[in-house]
Amino acid sequence: MPLMFLPRAACLVFFALMLAWFPRASAAAPALTKVTLQLKWKHQFQFAGYYMALEKGLYKEAGLEVTIVPGGPTVDVVKQVLEKKADFGVGTSALLLDFAAGKPVVVLGVVYQHSPLVLLMSTKHHIPKLRDLLGKAVMIEPHSADILAMFKMAGVPMDRIRIIPHSGTVDGLLQQKAGAITAYITDEPFLLDQAKHPYTTFSPRTYGVDFYGDNFFTRKDLLTHRPAVVASFRKATIEGWKLAISDPESAIRLIYDKYSKRKTIAHLRFEARRTKNLMTDLVTPGHMHRRRWEYIAESYFEMGFLQRKPDLNGFLYVEEPKAVGRPFKLPRWLWPALGVAFLLLLGTSLISLYLKRLNLSLNVEIGKRREAEVELKASNVSLTQALNEIKTLKGILPICMHCNKIREEGGEWQQLEQYISSRSEAEFSHGICAECAKKHYDFDENSSRVFQTESRREES
C-alpha cells in the first residue's frame, strides 16, 4: 500500500472503532410518546406546573411529547378525556360525581388542597345574602358541585334560581347580566378590584364545604394498557409544580412570554400568591388522601348529590412498588453493615466485662477499707480508755495518811510508787530533803546538798 493512503486508512479504522465503542451514540433516539393534556380554563398561572414540566424538559425526560390544550367555560374536560380527544385532564372534586355515575375516570393527584371556587355578588346599598339570589340569574360554570353544596347548606332552593351559562369574564357583574357569578378566588377578584366594583365573596368553606380544588386525571383504559405512560406523566407533572411554586417569577414570565398576554404581570403575581396559599406548604404538590375523598363522598351523599357512597377503589391512583415482580435481593452494603454492627457489639461486650471486673475489684477494696476502719475504731476506743485512765492520776487519789499507800479500784492498797509506775512511765529514786535531814540526822543545809549529790552519783 502506498504511504499516501496510510493516513486515510488510519482514519477509517479510527471511526470504525468509535462506532463500535459507542453504539448508543450512533443509534437513533427513541421516539417520544405523544399525549394531550386538556385544561379546564384559559392559559394562566392556574396551570403553571404543567407549563414548567413541558418547557423545562421534564415531560421529554419522561419520554413524553405533551400537547397542552386550553379550556374555557363551555369545555367539558371529562368528556374530552373519555372520548379520547385528550389523554389527561384538569378537573375538580366533582370528578368524584362522574366516577359515581359510572364514568371510568382515575384521579392521579391533587394540586389545590382547598377549592378556589367561590361565588361573587355585587354590593351596592346593603350587605347581600345568598337568599337575595332567589328568582335571579346566576352564572355557574360546569363542575361546580361545591357551589351547589353551599346553596344547599345555606337552605337556598336551587329550583328557585335561574342558572345561565358562564361568560368566562366578570362582565356578568359589571354589566349586571347576572346577580352573581362563580369565580376563582385566585383570579376574578383582581379584575373587580381594578374596576373598583364593590362585591362580596361567598366561599363554600364558610358553610362547612371544604373540598379539593384542581386535580389532574386520566381514563381507566389508558392506565390499564399504558401504566408506564401514566406514571411518567404523573411524576413529571408533580416535579413541574414543585418548580412553579419554588420559582413563581420564572413561571409567570414563561406564561406571559409564550402562552398568553391576556393577564398582566401584576395579575399573574396576584394569582400566584393565592395559588400558593391554596396549595399550602404542609404537603407536596399532587398529594391526596383517601380519607379526604371519603369525606367529600359523604358530603355529596348527605346533600343528596349521590344515591349511595361509592367504593373509591379504582378511582384513586395507586403507585405501584418499584420492585414488583423482581426477586428480593439483599443490598450489597448489608453484610459490611452487619460486620460493623458485630464488631461494635463485641467491643461493647468487652468493655462491659472490663467494667464489671473493675467494679468487683473496687468492691473488694471497699470491704478491706471497711475492715481497717473497724480496727481503727477499736484502737481509738482502747486509746481513749487509756487516756481516761491517765487522766485519773490527775484527780483525787485515796492515800493512807500514815503509810502513804494508795487504794486501787478493786479496794486493795498498793505502794504509791507501784501504783504510779503501773499507770505511767514514771520511775522513782530516793533521797532526803533538807528538812528531814536536819530533823532526823541533824544535818545542816550544806551537808544535805552534799548528801543528795553523792546519792545521785551512786544511782548513776
C-alpha positions as CSV (number, residue, x, y, z in Angstrom):
1,M,0.0,0.0,0.0
2,P,1.4,3.4,-0.9
3,L,2.3,5.6,2.0
4,M,-0.1,8.4,0.8
5,F,-3.1,6.1,1.7
6,L,-2.0,5.3,5.3
7,P,-3.5,8.4,6.9
8,R,-6.9,7.8,5.2
9,A,-6.9,4.1,6.3
10,A,-6.0,5.0,9.8
11,C,-8.9,7.5,9.9
12,L,-11.3,4.8,8.7
13,V,-10.2,2.4,11.3
14,F,-10.5,5.0,14.0
15,F,-14.0,5.9,13.1
16,A,-15.0,2.2,12.9
17,L,-13.7,1.7,16.4
18,M,-15.5,4.8,17.6
19,L,-18.8,3.5,16.2
20,A,-18.3,0.1,17.7
21,W,-17.3,1.6,21.1
22,F,-20.3,4.0,21.3
23,P,-23.2,2.1,19.8
24,R,-25.7,4.2,21.6
25,A,-24.4,7.4,20.1
26,S,-24.9,6.1,16.6
27,A,-28.4,4.7,17.3
28,A,-31.4,6.8,16.8
29,A,-33.0,8.4,19.9
30,P,-36.2,6.6,21.0
31,A,-39.4,8.2,19.8
32,L,-41.4,10.2,22.3
33,T,-45.0,9.1,23.2
34,K,-47.5,11.8,22.2
35,V,-50.2,12.7,24.7
36,T,-52.6,15.6,25.2
37,L,-53.5,17.5,28.3
38,Q,-56.9,19.3,28.3
39,L,-57.0,22.3,30.7
40,K,-60.3,23.4,32.2
41,W,-59.7,27.1,31.6
42,K,-57.6,29.5,29.5
43,H,-53.9,29.9,29.9
44,Q,-53.0,31.4,33.3
45,F,-51.0,30.6,36.5
46,Q,-53.6,28.1,37.5
47,F,-51.8,25.7,35.2
48,A,-48.2,26.8,35.8
49,G,-46.9,23.4,36.9
50,Y,-47.8,21.9,33.5
51,Y,-46.1,24.6,31.6
52,M,-42.9,24.3,33.7
53,A,-42.9,20.5,33.2
54,L,-43.1,21.0,29.4
55,E,-40.7,23.9,29.0
56,K,-38.1,22.6,31.4
57,G,-37.9,19.3,29.6
58,L,-39.4,17.1,32.4
59,Y,-42.0,15.6,30.1
60,K,-39.4,14.9,27.5
61,E,-37.1,13.2,30.0
62,A,-40.1,11.0,30.9
63,G,-40.4,10.0,27.3
64,L,-43.5,12.1,26.6
65,E,-44.3,14.7,23.9
66,V,-47.1,16.6,25.6
67,T,-49.6,19.0,23.9
68,I,-51.4,21.4,26.3
69,V,-54.9,22.5,25.1
70,P,-56.6,25.5,26.8
71,G,-60.1,25.2,28.0
72,G,-63.0,27.6,28.7
73,P,-66.4,28.0,30.4
74,T,-68.1,25.7,27.9
75,V,-65.4,22.9,27.7
76,D,-66.3,19.6,29.3
77,V,-62.9,18.3,30.3
78,V,-64.2,14.9,31.4
79,K,-66.0,14.4,28.1
80,Q,-62.8,15.3,26.2
81,V,-60.8,12.7,28.1
82,L,-63.4,9.9,27.9
83,E,-63.9,10.4,24.2
84,K,-60.1,10.1,23.8
85,K,-59.7,13.7,22.4
86,A,-57.3,14.1,25.3
87,D,-55.3,11.7,27.4
88,F,-55.2,13.7,30.6
89,G,-57.4,16.5,32.0
90,V,-57.6,19.0,34.8
91,G,-60.7,18.6,37.0
92,T,-62.3,19.5,40.3
93,S,-63.7,17.4,43.2
94,A,-66.8,17.0,41.0
95,L,-64.8,14.3,39.3
96,L,-66.0,12.0,42.1
97,L,-69.6,12.5,40.9
98,D,-68.6,11.4,37.4
99,F,-66.9,8.3,38.9
100,A,-70.0,7.5,41.0
101,A,-72.1,7.8,37.8
102,G,-70.1,5.0,36.2
103,K,-67.6,7.1,34.2
104,P,-64.2,5.4,34.1
105,V,-62.0,8.3,35.4
106,V,-59.0,7.9,37.7
107,V,-57.7,10.9,39.7
108,L,-53.8,11.0,39.6
109,G,-53.1,13.8,42.0
110,V,-54.5,17.0,43.7
111,V,-53.0,20.4,43.1
112,Y,-55.2,22.7,45.2
113,Q,-55.7,21.3,48.8
114,H,-58.7,23.7,49.1
115,S,-61.1,24.6,46.3
116,P,-60.6,28.1,44.8
117,L,-64.2,28.2,43.6
118,V,-66.3,31.0,45.1
119,L,-69.4,33.0,44.3
120,L,-69.2,36.7,43.7
121,M,-72.1,39.1,44.2
122,S,-72.3,42.8,43.5
123,T,-72.6,45.0,46.6
124,K,-74.4,48.3,46.3
125,H,-76.6,49.5,49.1
126,H,-76.6,46.7,51.6
127,I,-74.7,43.5,52.5
128,P,-76.1,40.8,50.3
129,K,-77.2,37.3,51.3
130,L,-77.4,34.1,49.3
131,R,-81.2,34.3,49.6
132,D,-81.1,37.5,47.7
133,L,-80.5,35.5,44.6
134,L,-83.9,33.8,44.7
135,G,-85.6,34.4,41.3
136,K,-82.4,35.9,39.8
137,A,-80.0,34.7,37.2
138,V,-76.7,33.2,38.3
139,M,-73.7,32.3,36.1
140,I,-72.4,28.9,37.2
141,E,-69.7,27.1,35.3
142,P,-69.8,23.3,34.8
143,H,-68.5,21.0,37.6
144,S,-69.2,23.5,40.4
145,A,-70.6,20.9,42.8
146,D,-69.1,22.7,45.9
147,I,-71.0,25.9,44.9
148,L,-74.3,23.9,44.6
149,A,-73.4,22.3,48.0
150,M,-73.0,25.7,49.5
151,F,-76.5,26.7,48.4
152,K,-77.9,23.6,49.9
153,M,-76.1,24.1,53.2
154,A,-77.5,27.7,53.3
155,G,-81.0,26.4,52.7
156,V,-81.4,28.2,49.4
157,P,-83.5,26.0,47.0
158,M,-81.8,25.7,43.6
159,D,-85.1,25.3,41.8
160,R,-85.8,29.0,42.5
161,I,-82.6,30.2,41.0
162,R,-82.1,30.6,37.2
163,I,-78.8,29.2,36.2
164,I,-77.4,30.7,32.9
165,P,-74.1,29.8,31.0
166,H,-70.9,31.5,32.3
167,S,-69.4,34.1,30.0
168,G,-65.9,33.4,31.2
169,T,-65.4,37.0,32.3
170,V,-66.6,39.3,35.1
171,D,-68.9,41.2,32.7
172,G,-71.8,39.4,34.2
173,L,-71.4,41.6,37.3
174,L,-70.0,44.7,35.7
175,Q,-72.9,44.8,33.1
176,Q,-75.5,43.5,35.6
177,K,-76.3,40.4,33.4
178,A,-76.4,38.2,36.5
179,G,-77.0,38.6,40.2
180,A,-73.8,36.5,40.9
181,I,-71.1,34.6,39.1
182,T,-68.9,31.7,40.1
183,A,-65.2,32.6,40.1
184,Y,-61.8,31.5,41.3
185,I,-60.6,33.4,44.3
186,T,-57.2,33.4,42.6
187,D,-58.4,35.3,39.5
188,E,-61.6,37.4,39.1
189,P,-61.3,39.4,42.4
190,F,-58.2,41.1,40.9
191,L,-60.3,42.3,37.9
192,L,-63.1,43.6,40.1
193,D,-60.6,45.4,42.3
194,Q,-59.1,47.1,39.3
195,A,-62.5,48.1,38.0
196,K,-63.3,49.4,41.6
197,H,-66.5,47.4,41.5
198,P,-67.9,46.6,45.0
199,Y,-68.5,42.9,45.6
200,T,-69.0,40.2,48.3
201,T,-67.3,36.8,48.2
202,F,-69.2,33.7,49.3
203,S,-66.9,30.8,49.9
204,P,-68.2,27.2,50.4
205,R,-65.6,26.8,53.2
206,T,-67.6,29.3,55.2
207,Y,-70.6,26.9,55.0
208,G,-68.6,23.8,56.0
209,V,-67.9,22.6,52.5
210,D,-64.2,22.1,52.1
211,F,-63.4,20.1,49.0
212,Y,-60.2,19.6,47.0
213,G,-59.6,22.0,44.2
214,D,-57.9,21.3,40.9
215,N,-56.6,17.8,40.2
216,F,-55.3,16.0,37.1
217,F,-56.8,12.8,36.0
218,T,-57.0,10.2,33.1
219,R,-59.3,7.4,31.9
220,K,-59.1,3.9,33.2
221,D,-58.3,2.2,29.9
222,L,-55.1,4.3,29.5
223,L,-54.0,3.3,33.0
224,T,-54.7,-0.3,32.3
225,H,-53.0,-0.6,28.9
226,R,-50.2,2.0,29.3
227,P,-49.4,2.3,33.0
228,A,-45.8,3.5,32.4
229,V,-47.1,6.4,30.4
230,V,-49.5,7.4,33.2
231,A,-46.8,7.0,35.9
232,S,-44.3,9.1,33.8
233,F,-46.8,11.9,33.2
234,R,-47.8,12.0,36.9
235,K,-44.2,12.1,38.1
236,A,-43.2,14.9,35.7
237,T,-46.3,16.9,36.5
238,I,-45.6,16.9,40.2
239,E,-42.0,17.9,39.6
240,G,-43.2,20.7,37.3
241,W,-45.5,22.1,40.1
242,K,-42.6,22.0,42.5
243,L,-40.6,24.2,40.1
244,A,-43.5,26.6,39.6
245,I,-44.1,27.1,43.4
246,S,-40.4,27.4,44.2
247,D,-39.7,29.9,41.4
248,P,-43.1,31.6,40.6
249,E,-41.4,34.5,38.8
250,S,-39.9,32.2,36.1
251,A,-43.3,30.6,35.7
252,I,-45.0,34.0,35.4
253,R,-42.5,35.1,32.7
254,L,-42.9,31.9,30.8
255,I,-46.7,32.2,30.7
256,Y,-46.6,35.9,29.7
257,D,-44.0,35.4,27.0
258,K,-45.1,32.2,25.4
259,Y,-48.7,31.3,26.3
260,S,-50.9,34.3,26.9
261,K,-50.7,38.0,27.5
262,R,-54.4,38.0,28.5
263,K,-53.3,38.8,32.0
264,T,-50.8,41.4,33.1
265,I,-47.7,40.5,35.1
266,A,-49.4,42.1,38.2
267,H,-52.4,39.9,37.7
268,L,-50.3,36.8,37.3
269,R,-48.4,37.6,40.5
270,F,-51.8,38.0,42.3
271,E,-52.8,34.6,41.0
272,A,-49.5,33.0,42.0
273,R,-49.7,34.2,45.6
274,R,-53.3,33.0,46.1
275,T,-52.5,29.7,44.3
276,K,-49.6,29.0,46.7
277,N,-51.9,29.6,49.7
278,L,-54.5,27.1,48.4
279,M,-51.8,24.5,47.7
280,T,-50.3,25.0,51.3
281,D,-46.8,24.3,52.4
282,L,-47.9,21.3,54.5
283,V,-47.9,18.8,51.7
284,T,-46.2,18.4,48.3
285,P,-48.0,19.0,45.0
286,G,-50.1,16.1,43.9
287,H,-50.7,14.9,47.5
288,M,-54.2,13.4,48.2
289,H,-55.6,11.3,51.0
290,R,-58.2,8.6,50.7
291,R,-60.0,9.8,53.9
292,R,-60.4,13.3,52.4
293,W,-62.0,11.8,49.3
294,E,-64.3,9.7,51.6
295,Y,-65.3,12.9,53.4
296,I,-66.1,14.5,50.0
297,A,-68.2,11.5,49.1
298,E,-70.0,11.6,52.4
299,S,-70.8,15.3,51.9
300,Y,-72.2,14.7,48.5
301,F,-74.3,11.8,49.9
302,E,-75.7,13.9,52.8
303,M,-76.6,16.7,50.4
304,G,-78.4,14.4,48.0
305,F,-75.9,14.6,45.1
306,L,-75.3,10.8,45.5
307,Q,-77.8,8.0,46.0
308,R,-75.1,5.9,47.7
309,K,-71.5,6.4,48.7
310,P,-69.2,4.9,46.1
311,D,-66.3,2.5,46.6
312,L,-63.2,4.5,45.9
313,N,-61.2,1.6,44.7
314,G,-60.4,2.2,41.0
315,F,-60.9,6.0,41.4
316,L,-57.7,6.8,43.3
317,Y,-54.4,6.2,41.6
318,V,-52.2,3.8,43.5
319,E,-48.5,4.0,42.7
320,E,-47.0,0.5,42.1
321,P,-44.0,-0.5,44.1
322,K,-40.8,-0.3,42.1
323,A,-39.7,-3.9,43.0
324,V,-42.9,-5.6,42.0
325,G,-42.2,-8.9,40.0
326,R,-38.5,-8.8,40.9
327,P,-36.8,-11.3,43.2
328,F,-35.8,-9.9,46.5
329,K,-32.1,-9.3,46.9
330,L,-30.1,-8.2,49.9
331,P,-28.3,-5.0,49.2
332,R,-24.5,-5.1,49.0
333,W,-24.0,-2.9,51.9
334,L,-25.9,-5.2,54.3
335,W,-23.1,-7.6,55.1
336,P,-20.4,-4.9,55.8
337,A,-23.0,-3.2,57.9
338,L,-23.7,-6.4,59.8
339,G,-19.9,-6.9,60.3
340,V,-19.5,-3.4,61.7
341,A,-22.5,-4.0,64.0
342,F,-20.9,-7.2,65.2
343,L,-17.6,-5.5,66.0
344,L,-19.4,-2.8,67.8
345,L,-21.4,-5.4,69.8
346,L,-18.2,-7.3,70.6
347,G,-16.4,-4.1,71.7
348,T,-19.3,-3.2,73.8
349,S,-19.3,-6.6,75.5
350,L,-15.6,-6.4,76.2
351,I,-15.9,-3.0,77.7
352,S,-18.9,-4.2,79.8
353,L,-16.8,-7.2,81.1
354,Y,-13.9,-5.0,81.9
355,L,-16.1,-2.6,83.8
356,K,-17.7,-5.5,85.7
357,R,-14.3,-6.8,86.8
358,L,-13.2,-3.4,87.8
359,N,-16.4,-2.9,89.8
360,L,-15.7,-6.3,91.6
361,S,-12.1,-5.2,92.5
362,L,-13.5,-1.9,93.8
363,N,-16.0,-3.8,96.0
364,V,-13.2,-5.9,97.5
365,E,-11.1,-2.8,98.1
366,I,-14.0,-1.1,99.8
367,G,-14.5,-4.2,102.0
368,K,-10.9,-4.1,103.1
369,R,-11.1,-0.4,103.9
370,R,-14.2,-1.0,105.9
371,E,-12.4,-3.7,108.0
372,A,-9.5,-1.3,108.5
373,E,-12.0,1.4,109.7
374,V,-13.4,-1.1,112.2
375,E,-9.9,-1.9,113.5
376,L,-9.1,1.8,113.7
377,K,-12.2,2.5,115.6
378,A,-11.4,-0.3,118.1
379,S,-7.8,1.2,118.6
380,N,-9.3,4.6,119.1
381,V,-11.6,3.2,121.8
382,S,-8.6,1.5,123.6
383,L,-6.6,4.7,123.3
384,T,-9.5,6.7,124.7
385,Q,-9.8,4.4,127.6
386,A,-6.0,4.6,128.3
387,L,-6.2,8.3,128.2
388,N,-9.1,8.3,130.5
389,E,-7.1,6.2,133.0
390,I,-4.1,8.5,132.8
391,K,-6.4,11.4,133.4
392,T,-7.5,9.8,136.7
393,L,-3.9,10.3,138.1
394,K,-4.7,14.0,137.9
395,G,-7.8,13.5,140.0
396,I,-8.3,12.8,143.8
397,L,-6.3,9.7,144.9
398,P,-7.3,7.7,148.1
399,I,-4.0,7.6,150.0
400,C,-3.3,6.4,153.6
401,M,-2.2,9.3,155.9
402,H,0.2,7.1,157.8
403,C,1.9,4.7,155.2
404,N,1.1,6.6,152.1
405,K,-0.4,3.6,150.3
406,I,-3.0,4.2,147.6
407,R,-6.2,2.3,147.3
408,E,-6.9,0.7,143.9
409,E,-10.2,0.4,142.1
410,G,-10.6,-3.1,143.5
411,G,-10.2,-1.9,147.1
412,E,-6.6,-3.2,147.6
413,W,-3.9,-1.0,149.0
414,Q,-0.7,-0.5,147.0
415,Q,2.5,1.4,147.5
416,L,2.5,4.8,146.0
417,E,5.5,4.1,143.8
418,Q,4.0,0.9,142.4
419,Y,0.6,2.5,141.7
420,I,2.1,5.3,139.7
421,S,4.6,3.1,137.9
422,S,1.8,0.7,136.7
423,R,-0.2,3.6,135.3
424,S,2.6,5.7,133.8
425,E,6.1,5.6,132.5
426,A,7.5,7.4,135.6
427,E,10.4,5.9,137.7
428,F,11.4,6.7,141.3
429,S,14.7,7.5,143.1
430,H,15.1,8.1,146.8
431,G,16.8,10.9,148.6
432,I,16.4,13.1,151.8
433,C,15.1,16.6,151.8
434,A,16.8,19.3,153.8
435,E,14.1,19.4,156.5
436,C,14.2,15.6,157.1
437,A,18.0,15.6,157.2
438,K,18.1,18.2,159.8
439,K,15.2,16.7,161.7
440,H,16.3,13.1,161.7
441,Y,20.1,13.3,161.1
442,D,20.9,16.7,162.5
443,F,22.4,17.8,159.1
444,D,22.7,21.4,158.2
445,E,21.6,22.7,154.8
446,N,25.1,22.4,153.1
447,S,25.6,18.9,154.3
448,S,22.1,17.9,152.9
449,R,23.1,19.2,149.5
450,V,26.3,17.2,149.5
451,F,24.5,14.1,150.6
452,Q,21.9,14.5,147.8
453,T,24.7,15.0,145.2
454,E,26.5,11.9,146.2
455,S,23.3,9.9,146.3
456,R,22.6,10.8,142.6
457,R,26.2,9.8,141.7
458,E,25.7,6.4,143.3
459,E,22.5,5.9,141.4
460,S,24.1,6.8,138.1
